[in-house]
Structures are given as C-alpha cells and as structure tokens.
C-alpha cells in the first residue's frame, strides 16, 4: 500500500516501499515515488525488474499509464532504472537522467527502444515542468554516482534525495517518518555504514549540505529506508556535513595485491 507523502486534492506525492517484498531476500530494499500533478504523472527512481509488475499495478490505482509523462532517474544503478526497457515499451515517457549516463542507460533496453526518449540533465541541473508544479533536478554528484541528481518538488517541498539519507531497514519498518533529533540518532546505526562506504568524500557532502540549507525542504525522502521530517532534517545535515567517508577512509592497505599460494 502506498505511503501518502503529500495531497492537497490536486497534487499528490506517493511512496511505494514494499513492492519487492517476497521477490528476493537478497535484493536491497528500495522506494519508488509517484508525483501526480493535476492529472499528469512522473515516476522517480522506478527501480528494476523485481518491482516492475507490482509498481504498474499500484500506479494504475492513482493514474492511467498513458498520463505518465516522465521517468526521473537519480543515477544509473539497476535498482534505479533496471526496468527501463519495459517502461519505454509500455508508456510514452521521457527519461531524465544525468547527461553523463544518457549513453549508458540504453544498454538496459532492446535495440533502438531508447532512441529520442532520453534527456540528459546537465551538471548544473534543470527545471522540469509538470502541470501544477516544477520539479528541479538538483546536483548531487558523487553522492554516490559521478553523475547524480536529486529531485525537488516545488509544490510539496519534498526533496527526493536518492541515496542521501538512506537507511538499511526492512520494508515493514518504513511506516512513519523520522521526526526528531533523538529519533534520528537512534536510527543512525542503520545509516552510518552505508554513507561511509557509498558517499565519495566529506568534501562533496559539505557542498551538498550548503546547498540544501538554502532550500525550503519540508521532507527529505531517500530511495532506501525511512524518510525525514522536522528536526530530523537538520540533524541529518549536521551529521553528514562532518562525516568522513569514501576516499577519506581509504589508505594504501586497501590497494594491496595479496598473492595467495595454491595448496
């Protein structure tokens, strides 16, 4: 069942958190998002083949597929856009993805399926109009992909933050947002290891925090795990701003060839 993030009667933002349930115990939990603005729709990070059929069934409860206009992909990973071929075959959607990946993601598709259907987002980002709102592709490069974007819905003030803010939890734990500073720190054990490994460096984390603090963000909603509202958002920003991660933590020991003898 979809989690309703925003609804003013004309503009709706939904989160699907458990569509991969039962498909594979080995697959990482992933959220998918639907924005419906005055009858026109956009899917954010629609995921791969594990969730495609379930997502289509859920989607059609809220909007006919023919009214789905856009696919937004934060980056190129299979849990983001692995089912691209099916989406391009079954809809008339245009995919927006970093220009850095626009010539790579057609490899998810059959021959010529992606021709003319992919818009490369420039490094500085761009505004994309969807009926009653503007969705901004917000730069988040190296967090974690080289070309990476988050999507900010100007109507709901939701920042769909991709892997930033992700927590490694089971789908059934994603019912309510993280609301307070204390609750954020209680959840940190499920976030820390992921961010230390997948975010490239503290330098880009600080750049991202400086940008987000200038934005009006009512809700920070990642692609994995629980979402953040209220005082949990500045608590996360304060934490990630000071986190040593990625290449900050690597030494020559991580790049050592270890010859093993055969027995």
C-alpha positions in Angstrom: 0.0 0.0 0.0 1.3 3.4 -1.0 2.5 5.9 1.7 1.0 9.3 1.0 3.6 12.0 1.5 1.5 15.0 0.2 -2.0 15.5 -1.0 -3.8 18.8 -1.5 -6.5 17.4 -3.6 -4.8 18.3 -6.9 -1.2 17.5 -6.3 -0.2 14.1 -4.8 3.2 12.6 -3.9 3.2 8.8 -3.1 6.0 6.5 -1.9 6.0 2.7 -2.6 8.2 0.9 -0.1 7.5 -2.8 -0.2 6.9 -3.8 -3.9 9.9 -6.0 -3.9 8.6 -8.0 -0.9 9.0 -11.7 -1.4 10.7 -11.3 -4.8 14.2 -11.8 -3.4 15.6 -11.9 0.1 19.0 -10.9 -1.4 17.8 -7.7 -3.0 18.2 -4.3 -1.2 15.0 -2.6 -0.1 14.1 0.3 -2.5 11.5 3.0 -2.5 9.8 4.3 -5.7 7.9 7.6 -6.0 5.0 8.9 -7.9 4.1 12.6 -8.4 0.6 13.3 -9.8 0.1 17.0 -10.6 -3.4 17.9 -12.0 -3.6 14.5 -13.7 -0.1 14.3 -15.1 2.4 11.9 -13.6 6.1 11.4 -13.0 7.9 8.4 -11.6 11.1 8.9 -9.6 13.6 6.0 -9.4 11.2 3.4 -10.7 13.6 0.5 -10.0 14.2 -2.7 -11.7 12.5 -5.9 -12.9 11.9 -7.1 -9.3 9.3 -4.4 -8.7 8.1 -3.6 -12.2 4.8 -5.6 -12.3 3.8 -4.6 -8.7 4.6 -1.0 -9.4 2.5 -1.0 -12.6 -0.5 -2.4 -10.6 -0.1 0.2 -7.8 0.5 3.0 -10.3 -2.8 2.4 -12.1 -4.7 2.9 -8.9 -3.7 6.5 -9.0 -3.1 7.4 -12.7 -3.6 5.8 -16.1 -0.3 4.8 -17.6 -1.0 7.0 -20.6 -0.9 10.0 -18.3 2.6 9.2 -17.0 4.8 11.8 -18.7 8.2 11.4 -17.1 10.7 9.0 -15.6 13.3 10.6 -13.4 16.4 8.6 -12.5 18.8 9.9 -9.9 21.6 7.8 -11.4 22.3 4.6 -13.5 22.1 1.8 -11.0 19.8 -1.2 -11.7 17.8 -0.6 -8.5 17.1 2.8 -10.0 16.3 2.2 -13.7 16.9 -1.5 -14.4 13.4 -2.0 -15.9 13.9 0.9 -18.3 13.1 -1.2 -21.4 9.7 -2.2 -20.0 8.8 1.4 -19.1 9.8 2.7 -22.6 7.9 -0.1 -24.3 4.7 0.3 -22.2 4.5 4.2 -22.0 5.4 7.3 -23.9 7.5 8.6 -21.0 10.7 10.6 -21.4 13.5 9.6 -19.2 15.6 12.3 -17.4 19.0 11.2 -16.2 22.4 12.7 -15.9 24.0 13.5 -19.3 26.9 11.5 -18.0 24.8 8.4 -18.1 22.5 9.1 -21.0 24.5 7.0 -23.4 24.9 4.2 -20.9 21.3 3.5 -19.8 20.2 2.5 -23.3 22.1 -0.7 -22.6 19.1 -1.7 -20.4 17.0 -1.6 -23.5 16.4 -3.5 -26.6 17.8 -2.1 -29.8 16.5 1.4 -30.7 14.0 1.4 -27.8 15.6 4.4 -26.2 16.1 6.5 -29.3 14.8 10.0 -28.7 13.4 9.0 -25.3 16.3 10.1 -23.0 17.0 13.7 -21.9 20.5 14.2 -20.4 20.5 16.5 -17.4 23.4 19.0 -17.5 25.7 19.0 -14.5 24.1 22.2 -13.1 20.7 20.6 -13.1 17.5 21.9 -14.6 13.8 22.7 -14.1 11.2 20.3 -15.4 7.5 21.4 -15.6 4.8 19.1 -14.6 1.3 20.7 -14.8 0.8 22.4 -11.4 4.4 22.1 -10.2 8.1 22.4 -11.2 10.4 19.6 -10.4 14.0 20.6 -10.1 16.8 18.2 -10.9 19.3 19.2 -8.1 23.0 18.4 -8.4 24.2 15.6 -6.1 27.3 14.5 -7.9 29.5 11.8 -6.3 26.7 11.1 -3.8 27.3 8.4 -4.8 27.4 8.3 -8.6 29.7 10.5 -10.7 26.6 12.0 -12.4 23.9 12.1 -9.7 20.7 14.2 -9.3 18.0 14.5 -6.6 14.6 15.8 -7.5 12.9 18.7 -5.6 9.1 19.1 -6.0 8.4 22.8 -5.6 4.8 22.3 -4.7 5.2 19.8 -1.8 8.7 21.0 -0.8 9.9 17.4 -0.9 13.5 16.6 -1.7 13.6 13.1 -3.2 17.2 12.6 -2.1 18.3 9.4 -3.8 20.9 7.6 -1.7 21.5 10.5 0.7 19.7 9.8 3.9 19.2 6.1 3.1 18.8 3.6 5.9 19.2 -0.1 5.5 16.0 -1.4 7.0 13.2 -3.9 6.1 10.2 -2.6 4.2 7.8 -3.1 7.1 9.8 -0.6 9.2 9.0 2.2 6.8 5.7 3.4 8.1 6.3 6.7 9.7 9.0 9.4 9.1 11.9 10.1 11.4 10.7 13.2 13.1 13.1 14.2 16.0 16.8 14.6 16.6 16.7 11.8 19.2 14.9 9.5 16.8 17.4 10.3 14.0 20.4 9.3 16.3 18.5 6.1 17.3 18.2 5.2 13.6 21.9 6.1 12.8 23.1 2.6 13.2 21.2 1.7 10.0 22.6 4.7 8.1 26.2 5.1 9.1 27.9 2.2 7.3 26.0 2.9 4.1 27.0 6.5 3.9 30.6 5.8 4.9 31.1 3.4 2.0 28.8 4.8 -0.7 29.4 8.6 -0.4 32.6 9.5 -2.1 34.1 12.1 0.3 33.4 14.6 3.0 34.1 17.4 0.6 31.1 16.7 -1.6 28.9 16.0 1.4 29.7 19.6 2.7 28.9 21.1 -0.7 25.6 19.3 -0.8 24.7 20.4 2.8 25.5 24.0 1.9 23.1 23.8 -1.0 20.2 22.1 0.9 20.4 24.6 3.7 19.5 27.3 1.2 16.4 25.3 0.1 12.9 25.0 1.7 12.8 21.3 2.4 9.8 20.0 4.3 10.6 16.4 3.8 13.8 14.6 2.8 12.8 11.3 1.2 15.6 8.8 0.2 15.4 5.8 -2.1 16.1 3.4 0.7 14.6 3.2 4.1 12.7 5.8 6.2 12.2 9.4 5.3 12.9 12.5 7.4 10.8 15.5 8.5 11.0 18.3 11.1 14.1 18.5 13.3 15.4 15.2 11.9 16.4 17.0 8.7 18.9 19.5 10.3 20.1 16.6 12.5 21.0 14.6 9.4 22.6 17.7 7.7 24.8 18.3 10.8 25.8 14.7 10.8 26.6 14.2 7.1 28.4 17.5 7.0 31.1 16.2 9.3 31.2 12.5 8.2 34.5 11.1 6.9 33.5 8.7 4.2 34.6 7.1 0.9 38.1 8.0 -0.1 38.6 9.9 3.2 38.8 6.5 4.9 41.0 4.6 2.3 44.7 4.0 2.6 47.3 2.1 0.7 46.2 -1.0 2.6 43.0 -1.0 0.6 45.1 -1.2 -2.7 47.4 -4.1 -1.9 47.9 -7.1 -4.1 47.8 -10.2 -2.0 49.3 -13.2 -3.7 47.9 -16.5 -2.3 49.8 -19.8 -2.6 48.0 -22.8 -4.0 47.7 -25.8 -1.7 
